[in-house]
């Protein structure tokens, strides 16, 4: 009897402890965040940067979503959102979702299966209206069509693609309303999410307010969210230290800046996380003299990857290929494979000697140096490593001049191939090869900024995508990544680790370790004031 009594007491205590966090959450208050720049629009499906996607993720829902309280995004952390469940056909070429009932858009109109179909018809270019820009169209090159039957939506694929559901779980994959035009969504987006869009004033602010009729009972806790745009990073950080903000821009602080914040505000909580974002060298392969593969190879050999990490992040960074390195990344190459690749040998002097020989063969040298503009987005995470890159290229007779480009113009510029050499930050919307490979390296993709195109590699992209055995798929992915680095498709300088700092009163936020795009629903966040 005593054992039974003790067991019952233990069960009650566990239940009380499990319930304690929920009962401690407080409703009210406005979450204040700063960010560095003004996005071109508020339309997630038309934007390639997190300056638009992070604020707007709280306005929308997906069919499915990565759990917001688990740091690593994986297939087994995908949970229902606007769908209640999903199922595959036998060969994983049809994915069906049962939709949630009783959900309304922020303007009061009901959410239906037609909205899901309209969203992906828009992305595929099959609808009556068109997106102005379509950064993730390459994700859905295997999607043939979307059909509806009552509350069931089915995605019909051209071939099996087991990881297709991971693309739908990204913060980059919200469902849009059929009855709102793409033009209106750029300026005043309508969603089903926990927060309603209020206003966007370029160079000033983005404001959201609680959705009082959100379909999840009791959510969100916050009254609203305000993102204040402060282009000067020092000014923004000082305002945070003074208590004017609850959260820094997500993944927006370098390690040295984080240490400065902690020194001036010891109670601040800061987390350094891998961002699944690489800093990379982009070279327009069609623009002379960079159409010469030996010059491109020389540039890749000139890179001292460890120096980037040491100078910019005090050692907090990772050397890798296209896929985020392990253990935070799910698909990264093993270290021994990586070290065998051109330019990854730690003997930088040897690499640069080989690079100079290639440049001299192409007609360049100490008396005939190559001058070029190095184009970058005009924000510190782009500008700072570009300065280091320019210094390193000098070692192989290339004199770079920094050309800064405002955020609203950056994606259109590189999409048009209106550059010769640039430094880019590539954030993976999903830590899955289907997102990374098709978006950034496949022939014809809008975000394949360098114009790299290898039909044989494209076939390998499809082969790994169809592979249901995860261990076999992993080895295929490693071989593909190895080939991309050998081809100099988009030389990876390093994988970033950035800090996000918050005031002690901010609760309920989980910072992801393999995505800077997927953790900003904000419906579970609250302020202990």
N, C-alpha and C positions, 0 to 999 in steps of 0.2 A: 504493500500500500504506500509506503514511504517513497519507493522508487517511482511509482505511478504519479504520486503527488509532485515529486521533484521534476519529473518529466513534464507534467502539465504546467508547472510554474515556469520552466525553461521555455516552453512553447509560447506562453503569454509574454515573457520578457522579450523573446525574439520578435514577436509580432509588434510589441510596443516600440522596440528599437527601429524596426523597419518603417514604422509609421512616423517616427519622430522627425525626420528631415522634412516630410511633406507638411507637417503641422507647424514647422518653424518658419516656413516661407511667408513673406510679407507682400501684400499687394500695395501697389502705388509707386510713385516716383518715376522720374524720367531718366533713362540711361543716357549718359553723355559720353560721346566718343569723338576723337578728332581724326581727320584723314587729310592726306597731303594734296590731293588734286581733285579737279572736277571731271567726272566722266562725261563722255559725249552724250549719253542718254541714260534713262532709267530702265531700258529694256534688256533684261538678262540675255535673251536669245540673240541680241544684236551686238553685245559687248564682249570683248575678249579680256577684260581687266577686272581685278577684284575691287576696284574703286566703285564700280557699279554693282557688281554681283554681291559683295558682302552686305551692303545696306538693304538690297532688295530681296535677299533670301527670306527675310522675315515677313515679307508681304505675300509670299506664295506658298503653295504646297506642291509636292511631287506625287506621283503615283506611289512610289516607294522612296525610302530615305535611309541613309546610314544612321544608325543610332547616334544620337547627339551626346550621349554620356560615355561613349567608348572611344578612346583616342585613336585607335588604328582602324581605318576603313577596310573592311574585308567583306567577302561575299556573305559570310555568316553573321554579319552585323546589319544586314539590310532588313528593314521592318516596313510594314504597311503604312501608308499615309492617306492619300485619297482613295487608294485601293484597300480593300479589306483582306484580300488574299490573291494569289496568283498560281498559275499552273502552266506547265509546258506540254506540248505534244510529244510523241515518242522520240522523234529525232532532234528535238530542240530547235525547230525552225518556226514554231508558232508559240507565242507567249500571251496568255489571256489573263485579264484582271477583272475581278469582281469589284465594282465601284461602291464607294460609300454613299449612302443615301442621306438626305437632309442637310447637305452642304450648300451654302449660298456664296456667291461672289460678293465682294464688298459693296456693290451697288444694289444688292438685294435679289438679283436674278439667280435662279437655281443652277448649280453645277450639274452638268450632264455628260454622258459619254461623248456627245458631239463635240464638247470642248477639247477632249483628249485627241480626237481625230483631227480637229482643226489645227491644234498645236503642231502635230507632226506633219500634217499636210503643208503647213506653213514652212517648216524646216526643210521639207523635201522639195519645196517649190511647186507643189501641186494645187495649192489653193488659189482663190481668186485674187488675193492680196499677196504682196511680196515683202520680205525682209530687206531692209536697206543694206545690211551686212549680215553674214551668216557664218560666224566663226566655227561653229561645231557641226556644220553640214556633213563633214567627213566622218563624224561618228556614226552617221546613219546611212552610209553607202550600202549597207547590206539590208536595209529596211525597204521592203517592196511596197507595203501598204498597211493601212490601219482600218479595221472594220469594227462595227458596233452591232450589238444585238441586245436591246434593252439596257441593262446596267452592266453588260459585259463588253469589254474592249479587247480586241485581239491584234497584236502586232505580227504581221506576216513577213518573215524573213526570206531572203533569196537562198540562203543556205543555213545550216546549223550555226548558232553562235551562243554558247552557254553563258558567256559573260555579258550578254546584251543588257541584262537587268541591272548590272553595275552602272552602266551609262545612265540609266533612268533614275538611279539613286543619288546622282550628283546634284549639288546645289545649282549647277548649270542647266538642270532639266526640269524647270517648273512647268506646270500646266497653265496655259493662257486661256482667256475667255474668247469664245467664238464671236461674241457680239461687240467686241472692242477692236478697233483697227490697230494695226502695227504702229501707225503714226501716233495715235493717242497713247499707246503703251510706252512710247519713248518719253512722253512728257508727264503723263498721269496714269501710271500702271494700276490696274485693278486685279486683285488676287483673291484667294480664299484664306490666306494665312492669318497668323495671330496678330499682325499689325496692318493698319491701313496707311497707305501713302497719303501725306498731307501736302508736301511741297518740296521742290528742288530749286534752289537758287545757286547757279554756278558761282564758284569762288566764295560762297557763303555757307550754305547748309543743305542738308537733306533731313526732313522731319517725318516721323511716323507716329501714329497714335494707336492705342489699343483697339483691337477689333472686339467690341462688346458682344458680338454674336458669333464668336469663333466656335467652331463645331466641337472643339475639345473642351469639355466642362472644366471651369476653373483656370484655364489658361487664356492669355498669358498673365503673368504677375505684374509686369510693368505697365505704367500708364502710357509710356511712349518711349521712343528712341530718337535722339538728335545727334546727327553726324555733322560736326562743324569742320568746314574746310579751311585749313591753315597751311598754305604752301611752304612756309618757313618752318623746318623741322625743329629748330632750336626754340622758336616761339611756342610751338605746340607742346614741346616737352616741358618747358617752364610753366606753362598753364596747367599741365597735368600735375606737376609737382606741387603747384599752389592749390590743388584740389578742385580745379575747375572742370576736370574730366574724371570719369570713373574708369575709363579704359583707353589705352593707347590704340592706334590703328593696328588691327590684327597683323601679326608678323611684321611690324613696322619699325622695330628697333634693332640696330646692330648690337653685338655683345658689348663693345665699348660704351655705347649710349645707354644700354641697360645698367651697366655698372655705375655710370654717372647718376642715373635716376635713383638707384638704390643708395648711393652715397648721400644724396640730398634728401631722400625720403625713405628712411629705413623700414617703415612699416609697409611699403609697397610690396605687392606680391608679383614677381616676374617669373615667367617660364620661357626657357629657350627650347625651341622645337624645330626639328627638320620641317621644311615647308612643302616637300615634294615640288620644289621649284629649282630649276637649274639656271645658273648664269652661263650663257653660251655665246659663242662667236658666230655671227651670221655673215655669210659672204654671198653676194649676188653672183652666182655661177655663170650668168649670161653676160656680165659686164666686164669687158677687157680692162686690165690684164688678168682679172680673176677667173676668166674662163679657162685659164691654164691650170690644170689639176696639180702641177708641181708647185706652183705658187701657193695654192690652197694647202697643200701638204706641208709646205715650209711654215706657214702660219700656225698650223696645228702643232708642229714640232717645237715652235718657239715658246709655247706656253709653259709657265712654271705654276702649276696648279696649287701647290702647297703655299707659295708666296701670296696668292690671292687670299687664301684662308687665313694665313698668319697676319697679313697686313690689315685686312678689313674686318676680321671676326675673331682675332686673338685665338686662332686655332679651332674655332667652333664652326666646322663645315665638313663636308664629305666629298671625297673624290669618287666619281662613278661615271657610268655611261648614260644612255638615254633614260633608263629606268632608275628610280630612286634606290640608293644602296640599302642593303639590309643592315640591321634587323628591323628598322622602322618601316622601310619599304618592303613590299612583299615579293618583288620580282627582280631585284638588282643582281648583277653579275657577281660571282665570287671574286675575291681579291686577286687570286693567282691568275685568273683569266684576264682581269683588268690590267694587271701589270705587264702583260705580254703585248699590249696594244701600242701602236705608234704614238709617241709623245707621252705615254704614261710611265715610261722608264724614269725612275727618280733621278737618274744622271742627266740633269738639265743641260750641262755643258756639252755633253755628247750629242744630245738632241739638237741643240742650237747650231752646233758645227755642221751637222747634216742639213739643217735648214738653210744655213748660209750658202752651202754648196749648191743647193737647189735654186736659190735666188740668183747666184752668180751664173748658173747655167741658163737662166732666163734673161740674163743681160743686166742684172742689177748688182750693185756693190757700193763700196764706200764713196766713190765718186759719181755714182748714178743711183741715187736713192729714189724710192717710190713714195710719192706723196698721195695721201688719200684722206677724205673726211670719214670719221668714225661716228656714225649716227646712233643716238641713244634717246630714249624717252627722258624728258626733263624732270626726273625725280631722283633723290639721292641713291636709292638702291640700284639705279641704272648708271648714274653719273660716276659714282665712286669707283666701281670696278673698271669702268671705261678708262679712267685715268691710269690705273695699273696696267691695263691691256696696252694702251698706247706706249707706255714706258717699255714693256716687254717686246713689242714689235720693232722698236728701234734697234734691238739687238740683231735683227736680220734685214736691215736696210729699209725698213718701212717707217715713214714719218707720218703719224696720224694726227689729225686735227679734230678736236671734239665738236660735233654738231648736235645741239640739243633740240628736241622736238616736243612740242606740247602734247599732253596725253590724248586729247581729242583727235589729234592728227597722226599719232604714232601707228596705230593699226592700219589705217588707210595707206600710209606711206610705205610700210614694209609689204603690205599686201600687193601694192602696185609695183613692187620691186624698184622703188624710187630711191635706191641707195646702192652703195658699193660694198662697204664694210660697216657692220654695226655690232653693238652689244645688246643682247636681249635677255630678259628673264622669262623663262617658260614655266608656267605653273601647270601641273597636271590636274585637270578637273576631276579625274578619278585615277587612283593607283591601279591601273589595269592596262595591259599592253594594247587592247583594242582602242582605248582613248589616245594613248600616247603615240602609237605608231601611225594610225590612220590620220590623226589630226596634224602631226608635225612632219611626217616623213613620206606619206603616200603620194604618188603621182597625182597632181591636180588639186590637192587640198589647198584651201584658201590660207591656211596657217602654215603651210610649208614655205616659209619665208625665203629659204635659200634656193628653191627650185630644184632640189634634189629629186631625181626620179630614176628608179631602178625597177623595171618590170619584174625581174626575178625576185627581188626583195618583196615586192607587192604580193607575189604568189605565196611567199613565206608568211606574210602578215595574215593572209587568209587561212593558211594551214594551221598556224598556232591558234587562230580565233576559233576554228572548228573543233579543236582538240578538247574532249571532255575530261581526260585524265590530267589532273593539275600538275603532277610531277613531270609527265612527258611534255606538257605545255611549257613548264618552267625551263627545261633544257632547250626547247625550240626558241624561246624568248631570249635566252642567253646568246645563242648563236646569231640571232638576228641583230641584237644589240652590238655584238662584237663586229659584225659586218658593217653596221652603220658607222661605228667609230673608225674602222679601217678605211672606209670611203670618205671620211671627213664630211659626213652629211650635214652635221651642225655641231662642231666641236664643243664639248661640254667643258667649261672652265672648272666649275665645281657645283656642288649641290648646297643650297643655302640652309643655314640655321638662323632663325631670327627670334627675337624676344617679343613677347606681348606682356605688358604690365597692367595691373589693375589695382584699384584701391581696395582695401580690406572689406569694405561693405558690399562689394559685388560678389554675388554667390550664384552657383548653379551653372557656371560656364566651363565647358571642357574644351581645351585646346587640342586639336588633332595633331598627330605626328606624321601623317602622310597625305595631308590635304590642307591647303589654305583657303579652300573654297566651300567646304561642305559642313562647317560647324557653326553657322550663324543664324539658325532659325530663331533663337532667342526666346522661345516660348517658355523655357524652364528657368530663365535667368531672373534674379530678383535682387533688390537692394535692401540691405539690412540697416535701414535708417529709422 
